[in-house]
Each structure stands twice: as structure tokens, then as C-alpha cells.
Amino acid sequence: MEKALTLLKQRSLLNAELKIRSDNGYIHIPLSREPFAWELEMIRSKVPEIELCDSEFPERQDKIPRLADLLSAELPPHVLASLPHAIDFIGDIAVVEIPPELEPHKLAIGAAILKTHKRVRTVLSKSSPVNGVYRLRAFEAIGGEARTKTMHKEHGCVYHVDLAKAYFSSRLSYEHLRVASLVKENETVVDMFAGIGPFAILTAKKHADVRVYAVDMNPDAYVLLRKNVLANRVMGKVTPIAGDIRQVVKERLAGVADRVIMNLPEKAIEYVDVACKALKPEGGVIHYYQFVDAPEPLDTARNQFAEALKQTNRQLIKVAEARIVRGIAPFKYQVVVDAEIK
Ligand SMILES: C[S@@+](CC[C@H](N)C(=O)[O-])C[C@H]1O[C@@H](n2cnc3c(N)ncnc32)[C@H](O)[C@@H]1O
């Protein structure tokens, strides 16, 4: 149930005004709206037993006011309807996307989020898409303290985050856990695009005998990564490396890895040859990420990865899993392919 609740909260799908109830061994969770088809598919891929049904729920006595209730006096109904569906919580920072029609009301929205979420100290609105080699976006503070630095907790690890300087997304939380859980004792892992370290550090925390090389070419991400290695006491298990992965593999990491993580979805296809070089001669596993448009996002990613592999001296043994990680825009998905390679 925890996993389902986390996913529903991340999409602002949980109705916090109503009580969760259990009935005949089933847990009924109240929703704030009907999920989009892709949201349901994404949640089902992580919690397959989830089902959508009509149900009655008692009201919570301790209910927190909804964003829309707090703003109903200030905003006209048609504007209320476009209030942000999803709020990302990173440490004590809330991140929202403000559509153009809500732009004049952004400070009221920031203030309402601070009121409805007691742990939030800063509200940021996304003011650009994620772009550039370092995968960064611009933010504007619309509530609380104007800052982008915070401490974030995920699966028992703690991370120094600076959203303006290094990529981090709380929406990848389940993916970090999934991959870290697939790692086996005594493996060597190369995290090719490590960012501030959420795959690498969780992997090291979860396993007694692993070596993880965590590489990033963003100098600010590297500084945060090193801090996070110390904060989580995984020195010796995680080796942070600053640099371009192509160069780093050539100089230091050729043939070392049982497993390679390629979390750079817009460009991973260009680095399949590098991942193959990092793998041990006998092969291993590649977790390959890609942004793909509908329809058939899973087939598209599987096929494109297989095509890229043909340009190397490696062979695909099998695709152990291909799954949608998240929807990133209407009809556009982040997909992962877990491939066994020899
Ligand atoms: C999408 S972020 C992933 C961060 C991390 N894996 C996570 O889950 O939070 C991709 C990262 O790859 C880094 N990057 C991009 N191109 C790179 C390259 N050629 N070599 C090493 N790092 C690179 C960027 O700086 C960025 O931090």
C-alpha cells in the first residue's frame, strides 16, 4: 500500500479529505480525480494489483484544506480548473508547473501550497524545460524562501540537492529502488550519468559487497555526489568520478562492469557503445533509458536499443524487462529496457 500511496501522492491523485478504508481484505484509497490512462498504466506497472472502482469513503475529521478551497475566493472557477495536478516534493521544496493562464495568480498559488503542506518552506515554479548537457531547468520562487538547495530523503538515504545546479527528480524514486534491488552481491556497477547519486548510493546502501563507479560531467553534480557519498557513509563502495563518460570509460572503466545504468533518456542511444565497452568481456546487464512517443513506446525503445547494439561487438541475450517509468508529456514516456548482453 505504501508504494501505491507514494505514487498517488506524487501525481496529486490522493484525496486527502477522505479516509482510506479496508473491506474484505481490500484496501480502498480515495482519489481526487480519475487518473489519465497513462497514469493508470504507469501505476499498474509498479503496483499490478491496483484496480479502479467506485466506492464510498468517510470524511477525515483532521482534513487539510485543498488548494482549490483555499483559492476559491481569489480565482474564477475556470482558472481553478487548471490548478497544478502534480506537485513534486523535494526535501522542503515543492515544485509546480504554472500554466500561462495561472501566471497572474502564481504568488497566491505559492502561498496556498505553503498553507496546505506544513513541511514545505519553498515553492518553486518551473520556468524552463529541462535542457542542456547537464539536464537543468530554471526555477522561479513563488512562495517562502527563495532557494533551490535542500536535503531530500529517499529510501533511507539522504541527499544534498541543488535543483538549479544538478539534476534531481523525486519522480524517479521507484526506479532508483527497482534498479538498486536488482543488483546482486559482489557486482561492479557503472552509473554512467549519476547526477547527485540516487542510483549509486542506494545500491551501495542496500548491498554489503558492491563497487559502484558513479560518473557525471557536471562539476556541481560531482560536488553534491561526493557530499552524498559521505552523508550516507558509502565511501569505499561508491567511487565518484567527474568527467565525460566516453573518456572515463576509455581511460579507467573499460571491461569492469557487471551492470551499467544509462539514465540519460534523451541521449542514451548515443552511448550504447560506451556502455558495451564498460561491461566485462563475458557481458552483463544494461539498464537503458529513453524518451519515446506513443504508440508502442516499449517496442520502440526495445527496437532502437537492439539496433544500436548491432553497431557494437556485443549481442543481446534477452530483454529481461521493458517498462514505462513515467509519462513526461501527453503521449510521451520515459521507458527503461533491462537488457542482458554478452
Ligand atoms: C537525467 S540526469 C540523471 C541523474 C541521476 N541518474 C538521477 O537519477 O537523478 C543525467 C546526468 O547525466 C550527466 N551527463 C550528461 N552527459 C554526460 C556525459 N557525456 N558523461 C557524463 N555525464 C553526463 C548530466 O550532467 C546529468 O547530471
The ligand as an SDF file (V2000), in Angstrom:
LIG
                    3D

 27 29  0  0  0  0  0  0  0  0999 V2000
   18.9260   12.7770  -16.2590 C   0  0  0  0  0  0  0  0  0  0  0  0
   20.3270   13.1830  -15.2810 S   0  0  0  0  0  0  0  0  0  0  0  0
   20.3300   11.6860  -14.3070 C   0  0  0  0  0  0  0  0  0  0  0  0
   20.7620   11.8540  -12.8940 C   0  0  0  0  0  0  0  0  0  0  0  0
   20.6230   10.6400  -11.9940 C   0  0  0  0  0  0  0  0  0  0  0  0
   20.8710    9.3860  -12.6570 N   0  0  0  0  0  0  0  0  0  0  0  0
   19.2810   10.6320  -11.2910 C   0  0  0  0  0  0  0  0  0  0  0  0
   18.5550    9.6320  -11.3630 O   0  0  0  0  0  0  0  0  0  0  0  0
   18.9750   11.6060  -10.5860 O   0  0  0  0  0  0  0  0  0  0  0  0
   21.6530   12.9100  -16.3910 C   0  0  0  0  0  0  0  0  0  0  0  0
   23.0330   13.3100  -15.8800 C   0  0  0  0  0  0  0  0  0  0  0  0
   23.9900   12.9400  -16.8790 O   0  0  0  0  0  0  0  0  0  0  0  0
   25.0440   13.8990  -16.9010 C   0  0  0  0  0  0  0  0  0  0  0  0
   25.7040   13.7680  -18.2230 N   0  0  0  0  0  0  0  0  0  0  0  0
   25.2460   14.1410  -19.4390 C   0  0  0  0  0  0  0  0  0  0  0  0
   26.1210   13.7960  -20.4040 N   0  0  0  0  0  0  0  0  0  0  0  0
   27.1570   13.1550  -19.7850 C   0  0  0  0  0  0  0  0  0  0  0  0
   28.3500   12.5490  -20.2370 C   0  0  0  0  0  0  0  0  0  0  0  0
   28.6670   12.5250  -21.5380 N   0  0  0  0  0  0  0  0  0  0  0  0
   29.1850   11.9870  -19.3370 N   0  0  0  0  0  0  0  0  0  0  0  0
   28.8760   12.0040  -18.0070 C   0  0  0  0  0  0  0  0  0  0  0  0
   27.7510   12.5840  -17.5140 N   0  0  0  0  0  0  0  0  0  0  0  0
   26.9010   13.1490  -18.3910 C   0  0  0  0  0  0  0  0  0  0  0  0
   24.3380   15.2170  -16.6470 C   0  0  0  0  0  0  0  0  0  0  0  0
   25.2260   16.1670  -16.1000 O   0  0  0  0  0  0  0  0  0  0  0  0
   23.2130   14.8040  -15.6560 C   0  0  0  0  0  0  0  0  0  0  0  0
   23.5940   15.0300  -14.3280 O   0  0  0  0  0  0  0  0  0  0  0  0
  1  2  1  0
  2  3  1  0
  2 10  1  0
  3  4  1  0
  4  5  1  0
  5  6  1  0
  5  7  1  0
  7  8  2  0
  7  9  1  0
 10 11  1  0
 11 12  1  0
 11 26  1  0
 12 13  1  0
 13 14  1  0
 13 24  1  0
 14 15  1  0
 14 23  1  0
 15 16  2  0
 16 17  1  0
 17 18  1  0
 17 23  2  0
 18 19  1  0
 18 20  2  0
 20 21  1  0
 21 22  2  0
 22 23  1  0
 24 25  1  0
 24 26  1  0
 26 27  1  0
M  CHG  2   2   1   9  -1
M  END
$$$$
